[in-house]
């Protein structure tokens, strides 16, 4: 029974890490959506209005980021937009890894060390996913047109 508990725990941690890497791209839209929803709730919109405002703000943030990544030409501007999306993912990765590390190691120094490694890993994964979603369409460039 103990072995089954350990295996289930390992599977759960693996699933949560996969979820973290997959959803790290959406950290900025989620943050914007939650803040907009909280603002709407405090201004008297009710819970349904807050959810609607939050969802619209998150969708607009994600859509604006994708639109900017697709239309902006200078590489430095695309890098700046990608870094704006990656920064909250790094913070989320640090805190998620720190939460896991606190359960497995008593030394605070090692907890912080593994949290930084986790933050870097999540940041790189989010950056690669954002760059991949930007979809640099290079087809047709450099070819002679008739």
Secondary structure, DSSP 8 states (H G I E B T S, - for coil): -HHHHHHHHHHHHHHHHHHHHHHGGGHHHHHHHHHHHHHHHHTT-HHHHHHHHHHHHHHHHHHHHHHHHHH---HHHHHHHHHHHHHHHHHHHHHHHHHHHHHH---HHHHHHHHHHHHHHHHHHHHHHHHHHH----TTTT----
